[in-house]
Amino acid sequence: MLLLHGLTGRAANWTETARWLTRHGHVIGYDARGHGHSDKPDGPYDRAAYVGDAAAVIEALDLAPALVIGHSMGGLTAWQLAGPGRTWSEAW
């Protein structure tokens, strides 16, 4: 499972949720670019960058197929990552 935080959040916002989700499988959260302890590159900070970062985490950690759960900005990222009507592998 990949947990994606909201716009003003960071991965630590998912701590309590992650604790009980671990009963159901491996749980990963990360700080999105520019948030929490992540790097703060000059940019871009657009939807494509956030979706690409999530895809890169899934690929780097060999999480596919992944259950992706997001809150606010993270929810939008999860939705765009999945791509309406497409599987993860078709979208990326």
Biopython code that builds the backbone (N, CA, C, O; Angstrom):
import numpy as np
from Bio.PDB.StructureBuilder import StructureBuilder

atoms = [
    (1, "MET", "N", (0.842, -1.173, 0.000)),
    (1, "MET", "CA", (0.000, 0.000, 0.000)),
    (1, "MET", "C", (0.884, 1.231, 0.000)),
    (1, "MET", "O", (1.898, 1.284, 0.696)),
    (2, "LEU", "N", (0.491, 2.212, -0.784)),
    (2, "LEU", "CA", (1.208, 3.472, -0.852)),
    (2, "LEU", "C", (0.276, 4.570, -0.364)),
    (2, "LEU", "O", (-0.817, 4.754, -0.900)),
    (3, "LEU", "N", (0.718, 5.301, 0.660)),
    (3, "LEU", "CA", (-0.084, 6.365, 1.251)),
    (3, "LEU", "C", (0.441, 7.719, 0.802)),
    (3, "LEU", "O", (1.628, 8.009, 0.955)),
    (4, "LEU", "N", (-0.438, 8.550, 0.247)),
    (4, "LEU", "CA", (-0.064, 9.864, -0.269)),
    (4, "LEU", "C", (-0.759, 10.949, 0.543)),
    (4, "LEU", "O", (-1.985, 10.958, 0.655)),
    (5, "HIS", "N", (0.015, 11.853, 1.102)),
    (5, "HIS", "CA", (-0.527, 12.905, 1.971)),
    (5, "HIS", "C", (-1.124, 14.064, 1.179)),
    (5, "HIS", "O", (-0.991, 14.137, -0.043)),
    (6, "GLY", "N", (-1.782, 14.964, 1.897)),
    (6, "GLY", "CA", (-2.401, 16.144, 1.304)),
    (6, "GLY", "C", (-1.424, 17.288, 1.097)),
    (6, "GLY", "O", (-0.244, 17.183, 1.431)),
    (7, "LEU", "N", (-1.925, 18.375, 0.546)),
    (7, "LEU", "CA", (-1.119, 19.514, 0.118)),
    (7, "LEU", "C", (-0.245, 20.096, 1.222)),
    (7, "LEU", "O", (0.926, 20.383, 0.975)),
    (8, "THR", "N", (-0.760, 20.275, 2.402)),
    (8, "THR", "CA", (0.041, 20.864, 3.477)),
    (8, "THR", "C", (0.581, 19.808, 4.428)),
    (8, "THR", "O", (0.997, 20.127, 5.542)),
    (9, "GLY", "N", (0.577, 18.551, 3.994)),
    (9, "GLY", "CA", (0.969, 17.460, 4.877)),
    (9, "GLY", "C", (2.341, 16.892, 4.585)),
    (9, "GLY", "O", (3.158, 17.463, 3.862)),
    (10, "ARG", "N", (2.543, 15.735, 5.188)),
    (10, "ARG", "CA", (3.761, 14.949, 4.993)),
    (10, "ARG", "C", (3.420, 13.515, 5.350)),
    (10, "ARG", "O", (2.346, 13.245, 5.886)),
    (11, "ALA", "N", (4.321, 12.601, 5.058)),
    (11, "ALA", "CA", (4.051, 11.176, 5.275)),
    (11, "ALA", "C", (3.670, 10.872, 6.715)),
    (11, "ALA", "O", (2.851, 9.987, 6.966)),
    (12, "ALA", "N", (4.250, 11.589, 7.656)),
    (12, "ALA", "CA", (3.968, 11.340, 9.076)),
    (12, "ALA", "C", (2.499, 11.532, 9.428)),
    (12, "ALA", "O", (2.044, 11.030, 10.455)),
    (13, "ASN", "N", (1.746, 12.253, 8.590)),
    (13, "ASN", "CA", (0.314, 12.404, 8.837)),
    (13, "ASN", "C", (-0.421, 11.064, 8.799)),
    (13, "ASN", "O", (-1.524, 10.937, 9.331)),
    (14, "TRP", "N", (0.197, 10.074, 8.170)),
    (14, "TRP", "CA", (-0.410, 8.751, 8.024)),
    (14, "TRP", "C", (0.021, 7.764, 9.119)),
    (14, "TRP", "O", (-0.344, 6.591, 9.046)),
    (15, "THR", "N", (0.769, 8.193, 10.112)),
    (15, "THR", "CA", (1.359, 7.271, 11.085)),
    (15, "THR", "C", (0.333, 6.346, 11.725)),
    (15, "THR", "O", (0.517, 5.129, 11.710)),
    (16, "GLU", "N", (-0.720, 6.880, 12.274)),
    (16, "GLU", "CA", (-1.722, 6.037, 12.949)),
    (16, "GLU", "C", (-2.418, 5.100, 11.972)),
    (16, "GLU", "O", (-2.632, 3.927, 12.277)),
    (17, "THR", "N", (-2.766, 5.610, 10.811)),
    (17, "THR", "CA", (-3.410, 4.776, 9.792)),
    (17, "THR", "C", (-2.469, 3.667, 9.349)),
    (17, "THR", "O", (-2.884, 2.516, 9.211)),
    (18, "ALA", "N", (-1.214, 4.006, 9.128)),
    (18, "ALA", "CA", (-0.230, 3.008, 8.684)),
    (18, "ALA", "C", (-0.068, 1.899, 9.713)),
    (18, "ALA", "O", (0.117, 0.738, 9.349)),
    (19, "ARG", "N", (-0.135, 2.245, 10.991)),
    (19, "ARG", "CA", (0.006, 1.221, 12.044)),
    (19, "ARG", "C", (-1.045, 0.133, 11.901)),
    (19, "ARG", "O", (-0.719, -1.051, 11.980)),
    (20, "TRP", "N", (-2.298, 0.513, 11.692)),
    (20, "TRP", "CA", (-3.303, -0.550, 11.593)),
    (20, "TRP", "C", (-3.358, -1.161, 10.206)),
    (20, "TRP", "O", (-3.802, -2.300, 10.064)),
    (21, "LEU", "N", (-2.922, -0.447, 9.175)),
    (21, "LEU", "CA", (-2.893, -1.045, 7.840)),
    (21, "LEU", "C", (-1.824, -2.124, 7.707)),
    (21, "LEU", "O", (-1.955, -3.011, 6.864)),
    (22, "THR", "N", (-0.782, -2.070, 8.509)),
    (22, "THR", "CA", (0.287, -3.069, 8.402)),
    (22, "THR", "C", (-0.224, -4.479, 8.686)),
    (22, "THR", "O", (0.421, -5.457, 8.308)),
    (23, "ARG", "N", (-1.364, -4.592, 9.342)),
    (23, "ARG", "CA", (-1.960, -5.918, 9.541)),
    (23, "ARG", "C", (-2.401, -6.539, 8.221)),
    (23, "ARG", "O", (-2.594, -7.751, 8.124)),
    (24, "HIS", "N", (-2.558, -5.692, 7.209)),
    (24, "HIS", "CA", (-3.076, -6.154, 5.916)),
    (24, "HIS", "C", (-2.019, -6.174, 4.820)),
    (24, "HIS", "O", (-2.316, -6.562, 3.690)),
    (25, "GLY", "N", (-0.803, -5.768, 5.127)),
    (25, "GLY", "CA", (0.249, -5.781, 4.121)),
    (25, "GLY", "C", (1.312, -4.731, 4.367)),
    (25, "GLY", "O", (1.306, -4.036, 5.383)),
    (26, "HIS", "N", (2.219, -4.632, 3.419)),
    (26, "HIS", "CA", (3.340, -3.692, 3.477)),
    (26, "HIS", "C", (2.815, -2.279, 3.206)),
    (26, "HIS", "O", (2.065, -2.073, 2.252)),
    (27, "VAL", "N", (3.205, -1.304, 4.038)),
    (27, "VAL", "CA", (2.722, 0.073, 3.915)),
    (27, "VAL", "C", (3.909, 1.014, 3.727)),
    (27, "VAL", "O", (4.891, 0.953, 4.467)),
    (28, "ILE", "N", (3.800, 1.876, 2.733)),
    (28, "ILE", "CA", (4.840, 2.860, 2.427)),
    (28, "ILE", "C", (4.193, 4.238, 2.357)),
    (28, "ILE", "O", (3.100, 4.395, 1.813)),
    (29, "GLY", "N", (4.863, 5.212, 2.901)),
    (29, "GLY", "CA", (4.487, 6.615, 2.735)),
    (29, "GLY", "C", (5.751, 7.395, 2.451)),
    (29, "GLY", "O", (6.833, 7.001, 2.886)),
    (30, "TYR", "N", (5.635, 8.475, 1.743)),
    (30, "TYR", "CA", (6.801, 9.318, 1.483)),
    (30, "TYR", "C", (6.347, 10.774, 1.451)),
    (30, "TYR", "O", (5.177, 11.070, 1.208)),
    (31, "ASP", "N", (7.283, 11.665, 1.697)),
    (31, "ASP", "CA", (6.999, 13.091, 1.609)),
    (31, "ASP", "C", (7.079, 13.508, 0.144)),
    (31, "ASP", "O", (8.110, 13.331, -0.505)),
    (32, "ALA", "N", (5.993, 14.057, -0.367)),
    (32, "ALA", "CA", (5.979, 14.524, -1.749)),
    (32, "ALA", "C", (7.000, 15.643, -1.923)),
    (32, "ALA", "O", (7.367, 16.319, -0.962)),
    (33, "ARG", "N", (7.450, 15.829, -3.160)),
    (33, "ARG", "CA", (8.447, 16.866, -3.422)),
    (33, "ARG", "C", (8.009, 18.203, -2.824)),
    (33, "ARG", "O", (6.865, 18.632, -2.976)),
    (34, "GLY", "N", (8.947, 18.838, -2.147)),
    (34, "GLY", "CA", (8.672, 20.130, -1.526)),
    (34, "GLY", "C", (7.963, 20.051, -0.193)),
    (34, "GLY", "O", (7.640, 21.090, 0.384)),
    (35, "HIS", "N", (7.711, 18.869, 0.314)),
    (35, "HIS", "CA", (6.985, 18.691, 1.569)),
    (35, "HIS", "C", (7.844, 17.911, 2.562)),
    (35, "HIS", "O", (8.693, 17.110, 2.170)),
    (36, "GLY", "N", (7.613, 18.155, 3.840)),
    (36, "GLY", "CA", (8.286, 17.388, 4.883)),
    (36, "GLY", "C", (9.791, 17.359, 4.713)),
    (36, "GLY", "O", (10.434, 18.402, 4.592)),
    (37, "HIS", "N", (10.351, 16.154, 4.704)),
    (37, "HIS", "CA", (11.797, 15.974, 4.604)),
    (37, "HIS", "C", (12.276, 15.727, 3.177)),
    (37, "HIS", "O", (13.442, 15.388, 2.975)),
    (38, "SER", "N", (11.404, 15.889, 2.184)),
    (38, "SER", "CA", (11.817, 15.641, 0.802)),
    (38, "SER", "C", (12.693, 16.777, 0.294)),
    (38, "SER", "O", (12.801, 17.835, 0.913)),
    (39, "ASP", "N", (13.319, 16.522, -0.862)),
    (39, "ASP", "CA", (14.076, 17.583, -1.521)),
    (39, "ASP", "C", (13.134, 18.701, -1.923)),
    (39, "ASP", "O", (11.933, 18.495, -2.098)),
    (40, "LYS", "N", (13.702, 19.884, -2.065)),
    (40, "LYS", "CA", (12.915, 21.054, -2.467)),
    (40, "LYS", "C", (13.476, 21.606, -3.779)),
    (40, "LYS", "O", (14.055, 22.692, -3.803)),
    (41, "PRO", "N", (13.301, 20.848, -4.876)),
    (41, "PRO", "CA", (13.854, 21.316, -6.156)),
    (41, "PRO", "C", (13.148, 22.597, -6.617)),
    (41, "PRO", "O", (12.083, 22.949, -6.110)),
    (42, "ASP", "N", (13.754, 23.276, -7.576)),
    (42, "ASP", "CA", (13.160, 24.491, -8.125)),
    (42, "ASP", "C", (11.811, 24.195, -8.791)),
    (42, "ASP", "O", (10.965, 25.085, -8.881)),
    (43, "GLY", "N", (11.610, 23.023, -9.236)),
    (43, "GLY", "CA", (10.339, 22.680, -9.851)),
    (43, "GLY", "C", (10.541, 21.592, -10.881)),
    (43, "GLY", "O", (11.669, 21.131, -11.058)),
    (44, "PRO", "N", (9.527, 21.175, -11.549)),
    (44, "PRO", "CA", (8.174, 21.711, -11.441)),
    (44, "PRO", "C", (7.418, 21.133, -10.238)),
    (44, "PRO", "O", (7.760, 20.072, -9.715)),
    (45, "TYR", "N", (6.406, 21.846, -9.828)),
    (45, "TYR", "CA", (5.485, 21.391, -8.783)),
    (45, "TYR", "C", (4.094, 21.326, -9.407)),
    (45, "TYR", "O", (3.174, 22.028, -8.987)),
    (46, "ASP", "N", (3.964, 20.480, -10.403)),
    (46, "ASP", "CA", (2.682, 20.351, -11.085)),
    (46, "ASP", "C", (2.160, 18.935, -10.938)),
    (46, "ASP", "O", (2.834, 18.068, -10.381)),
    (47, "ARG", "N", (0.958, 18.706, -11.439)),
    (47, "ARG", "CA", (0.310, 17.401, -11.296)),
    (47, "ARG", "C", (1.171, 16.291, -11.899)),
    (47, "ARG", "O", (1.339, 15.231, -11.296)),
    (48, "ALA", "N", (1.705, 16.536, -13.071)),
    (48, "ALA", "CA", (2.509, 15.503, -13.731)),
    (48, "ALA", "C", (3.719, 15.120, -12.887)),
    (48, "ALA", "O", (4.098, 13.950, -12.843)),
    (49, "ALA", "N", (4.326, 16.092, -12.220)),
    (49, "ALA", "CA", (5.494, 15.802, -11.384)),
    (49, "ALA", "C", (5.106, 14.931, -10.197)),
    (49, "ALA", "O", (5.809, 13.970, -9.883)),
    (50, "TYR", "N", (3.991, 15.255, -9.526)),
    (50, "TYR", "CA", (3.561, 14.467, -8.369)),
    (50, "TYR", "C", (3.173, 13.044, -8.777)),
    (50, "TYR", "O", (3.495, 12.082, -8.080)),
    (51, "VAL", "N", (2.485, 12.919, -9.904)),
    (51, "VAL", "CA", (2.099, 11.595, -10.394)),
    (51, "VAL", "C", (3.340, 10.810, -10.801)),
    (51, "VAL", "O", (3.452, 9.622, -10.498)),
    (52, "GLY", "N", (4.259, 11.458, -11.477)),
    (52, "GLY", "CA", (5.506, 10.800, -11.875)),
    (52, "GLY", "C", (6.316, 10.342, -10.676)),
    (52, "GLY", "O", (6.914, 9.267, -10.698)),
    (53, "ASP", "N", (6.337, 11.158, -9.627)),
    (53, "ASP", "CA", (7.051, 10.770, -8.407)),
    (53, "ASP", "C", (6.425, 9.529, -7.776)),
    (53, "ASP", "O", (7.136, 8.617, -7.354)),
    (54, "ALA", "N", (5.098, 9.495, -7.714)),
    (54, "ALA", "CA", (4.420, 8.329, -7.136)),
    (54, "ALA", "C", (4.715, 7.076, -7.963)),
    (54, "ALA", "O", (4.970, 6.006, -7.411)),
    (55, "ALA", "N", (4.679, 7.219, -9.275)),
    (55, "ALA", "CA", (4.999, 6.081, -10.152)),
    (55, "ALA", "C", (6.438, 5.630, -9.929)),
    (55, "ALA", "O", (6.718, 4.431, -9.919)),
    (56, "ALA", "N", (7.343, 6.575, -9.753)),
    (56, "ALA", "CA", (8.751, 6.239, -9.525)),
    (56, "ALA", "C", (8.935, 5.488, -8.212)),
    (56, "ALA", "O", (9.746, 4.565, -8.136)),
    (57, "VAL", "N", (8.193, 5.871, -7.182)),
    (57, "VAL", "CA", (8.270, 5.161, -5.897)),
    (57, "VAL", "C", (7.774, 3.731, -6.069)),
    (57, "VAL", "O", (8.402, 2.792, -5.581)),
    (58, "ILE", "N", (6.654, 3.563, -6.758)),
    (58, "ILE", "CA", (6.110, 2.220, -6.996)),
    (58, "ILE", "C", (7.121, 1.361, -7.755)),
    (58, "ILE", "O", (7.337, 0.198, -7.413)),
    (59, "GLU", "N", (7.726, 1.927, -8.764)),
    (59, "GLU", "CA", (8.709, 1.180, -9.554)),
    (59, "GLU", "C", (9.970, 0.885, -8.746)),
    (59, "GLU", "O", (10.460, -0.244, -8.747)),
    (60, "ALA", "N", (10.497, 1.902, -8.056)),
    (60, "ALA", "CA", (11.755, 1.737, -7.318)),
    (60, "ALA", "C", (11.642, 0.708, -6.198)),
    (60, "ALA", "O", (12.593, -0.018, -5.908)),
    (61, "LEU", "N", (10.469, 0.656, -5.575)),
    (61, "LEU", "CA", (10.273, -0.265, -4.453)),
    (61, "LEU", "C", (9.564, -1.548, -4.865)),
    (61, "LEU", "O", (9.228, -2.373, -4.016)),
    (62, "ASP", "N", (9.336, -1.719, -6.166)),
    (62, "ASP", "CA", (8.686, -2.911, -6.706)),
    (62, "ASP", "C", (7.365, -3.195, -5.996)),
    (62, "ASP", "O", (7.129, -4.304, -5.515)),
    (63, "LEU", "N", (6.517, -2.184, -5.938)),
    (63, "LEU", "CA", (5.237, -2.300, -5.233)),
    (63, "LEU", "C", (4.075, -2.728, -6.127)),
    (63, "LEU", "O", (3.006, -3.074, -5.623)),
    (64, "ALA", "N", (4.268, -2.708, -7.433)),
    (64, "ALA", "CA", (3.154, -2.996, -8.336)),
    (64, "ALA", "C", (2.746, -4.459, -8.251)),
    (64, "ALA", "O", (3.612, -5.329, -8.154)),
    (65, "PRO", "N", (1.467, -4.749, -8.285)),
    (65, "PRO", "CA", (0.386, -3.768, -8.273)),
    (65, "PRO", "C", (0.205, -3.201, -6.868)),
    (65, "PRO", "O", (0.279, -3.937, -5.884)),
    (66, "ALA", "N", (-0.025, -1.926, -6.780)),
    (66, "ALA", "CA", (-0.114, -1.251, -5.486)),
    (66, "ALA", "C", (-1.522, -0.751, -5.219)),
    (66, "ALA", "O", (-2.225, -0.307, -6.127)),
    (67, "LEU", "N", (-1.915, -0.831, -3.974)),
    (67, "LEU", "CA", (-3.112, -0.158, -3.503)),
    (67, "LEU", "C", (-2.641, 1.226, -3.082)),
    (67, "LEU", "O", (-1.833, 1.351, -2.162)),
    (68, "VAL", "N", (-3.137, 2.263, -3.744)),
    (68, "VAL", "CA", (-2.699, 3.632, -3.474)),
    (68, "VAL", "C", (-3.838, 4.374, -2.801)),
    (68, "VAL", "O", (-4.956, 4.415, -3.314)),
    (69, "ILE", "N", (-3.547, 4.959, -1.650)),
    (69, "ILE", "CA", (-4.531, 5.674, -0.847)),
    (69, "ILE", "C", (-4.038, 7.094, -0.667)),
    (69, "ILE", "O", (-2.902, 7.302, -0.242)),
    (70, "GLY", "N", (-4.865, 8.071, -0.978)),
    (70, "GLY", "CA", (-4.455, 9.454, -0.856)),
    (70, "GLY", "C", (-5.486, 10.306, -0.161)),
    (70, "GLY", "O", (-6.677, 9.995, -0.145)),
    (71, "HIS", "N", (-4.998, 11.396, 0.417)),
    (71, "HIS", "CA", (-5.846, 12.389, 1.065)),
    (71, "HIS", "C", (-5.649, 13.716, 0.350)),
    (71, "HIS", "O", (-4.508, 14.124, 0.135)),
    (72, "SER", "N", (-6.707, 14.395, -0.018)),
    (72, "SER", "CA", (-6.641, 15.709, -0.642)),
    (72, "SER", "C", (-5.740, 15.662, -1.878)),
    (72, "SER", "O", (-6.066, 14.954, -2.831)),
    (73, "MET", "N", (-4.624, 16.386, -1.899)),
    (73, "MET", "CA", (-3.706, 16.367, -3.025)),
    (73, "MET", "C", (-3.266, 14.935, -3.332)),
    (73, "MET", "O", (-3.132, 14.564, -4.498)),
    (74, "GLY", "N", (-3.043, 14.144, -2.304)),
    (74, "GLY", "CA", (-2.643, 12.754, -2.491)),
    (74, "GLY", "C", (-3.733, 11.930, -3.142)),
    (74, "GLY", "O", (-3.448, 11.005, -3.902)),
    (75, "GLY", "N", (-4.989, 12.261, -2.846)),
    (75, "GLY", "CA", (-6.109, 11.575, -3.485)),
    (75, "GLY", "C", (-6.166, 11.873, -4.973)),
    (75, "GLY", "O", (-6.418, 10.982, -5.784)),
    (76, "LEU", "N", (-5.931, 13.128, -5.328)),
    (76, "LEU", "CA", (-5.902, 13.507, -6.737)),
    (76, "LEU", "C", (-4.737, 12.819, -7.442)),
    (76, "LEU", "O", (-4.876, 12.348, -8.571)),
    (77, "THR", "N", (-3.601, 12.766, -6.779)),
    (77, "THR", "CA", (-2.442, 12.078, -7.348)),
    (77, "THR", "C", (-2.743, 10.602, -7.573)),
    (77, "THR", "O", (-2.422, 10.054, -8.627)),
    (78, "ALA", "N", (-3.365, 9.953, -6.578)),
    (78, "ALA", "CA", (-3.715, 8.537, -6.702)),
    (78, "ALA", "C", (-4.676, 8.319, -7.868)),
    (78, "ALA", "O", (-4.520, 7.371, -8.638)),
    (79, "TRP", "N", (-5.655, 9.184, -7.993)),
    (79, "TRP", "CA", (-6.643, 9.063, -9.064)),
    (79, "TRP", "C", (-5.980, 9.218, -10.429)),
    (79, "TRP", "O", (-6.259, 8.453, -11.351)),
    (80, "GLN", "N", (-5.097, 10.217, -10.554)),
    (80, "GLN", "CA", (-4.427, 10.423, -11.828)),
    (80, "GLN", "C", (-3.414, 9.317, -12.118)),
    (80, "GLN", "O", (-3.201, 8.951, -13.274)),
    (81, "LEU", "N", (-2.803, 8.800, -11.086)),
    (81, "LEU", "CA", (-1.866, 7.690, -11.253)),
    (81, "LEU", "C", (-2.576, 6.476, -11.839)),
    (81, "LEU", "O", (-2.054, 5.810, -12.732)),
    (82, "ALA", "N", (-3.757, 6.197, -11.334)),
    (82, "ALA", "CA", (-4.522, 5.042, -11.811)),
    (82, "ALA", "C", (-5.005, 5.256, -13.238)),
    (82, "ALA", "O", (-5.067, 4.309, -14.022)),
    (83, "GLY", "N", (-5.343, 6.479, -13.576)),
    (83, "GLY", "CA", (-5.857, 6.766, -14.910)),
    (83, "GLY", "C", (-7.204, 6.115, -15.112)),
    (83, "GLY", "O", (-7.303, 4.888, -15.084)),
    (84, "PRO", "N", (-8.242, 6.904, -15.315)),
    (84, "PRO", "CA", (-9.586, 6.347, -15.495)),
    (84, "PRO", "C", (-9.622, 5.299, -16.608)),
    (84, "PRO", "O", (-9.243, 5.563, -17.748)),
    (85, "GLY", "N", (-10.084, 4.115, -16.248)),
    (85, "GLY", "CA", (-10.244, 3.059, -17.231)),
    (85, "GLY", "C", (-8.964, 2.346, -17.634)),
    (85, "GLY", "O", (-8.979, 1.521, -18.548)),
    (86, "ARG", "N", (-7.849, 2.653, -16.963)),
    (86, "ARG", "CA", (-6.577, 2.018, -17.309)),
    (86, "ARG", "C", (-6.008, 1.317, -16.088)),
    (86, "ARG", "O", (-6.289, 1.695, -14.950)),
    (87, "THR", "N", (-5.215, 0.305, -16.335)),
    (87, "THR", "CA", (-4.483, -0.323, -15.246)),
    (87, "THR", "C", (-3.210, 0.465, -15.016)),
    (87, "THR", "O", (-2.824, 1.284, -15.850)),
    (88, "TRP", "N", (-2.556, 0.223, -13.895)),
    (88, "TRP", "CA", (-1.324, 0.942, -13.580)),
    (88, "TRP", "C", (-0.290, 0.725, -14.673)),
    (88, "TRP", "O", (0.364, 1.675, -15.104)),
    (89, "SER", "N", (-0.135, -0.498, -15.120)),
    (89, "SER", "CA", (0.896, -0.789, -16.119)),
    (89, "SER", "C", (0.586, -0.123, -17.456)),
    (89, "SER", "O", (1.509, 0.198, -18.205)),
    (90, "GLU", "N", (-0.673, 0.088, -17.769)),
    (90, "GLU", "CA", (-1.027, 0.769, -19.009)),
    (90, "GLU", "C", (-0.787, 2.274, -18.890)),
    (90, "GLU", "O", (-0.460, 2.938, -19.874)),
    (91, "ALA", "N", (-0.953, 2.806, -17.672)),
    (91, "ALA", "CA", (-0.789, 4.245, -17.482)),
    (91, "ALA", "C", (0.680, 4.637, -17.459)),
    (91, "ALA", "O", (1.030, 5.759, -17.826)),
    (92, "TRP", "N", (1.546, 3.716, -17.030)),
    (92, "TRP", "CA", (2.974, 4.046, -16.915)),
    (92, "TRP", "C", (3.781, 3.003, -17.610)),
    (92, "TRP", "O", (5.009, 3.087, -17.635)),
]
sb = StructureBuilder()
sb.init_structure("model")
sb.init_model(0)
sb.init_chain("A")
sb.init_seg("    ")
for serial, (resi, resn, name, xyz) in enumerate(atoms, 1):
    if name == "N":
        sb.init_residue(resn, " ", resi, " ")
    sb.init_atom(name, np.array(xyz, "f"), 0.0, 1.0, " ", f" {name:<3s}", serial, name[0])
structure = sb.get_structure()
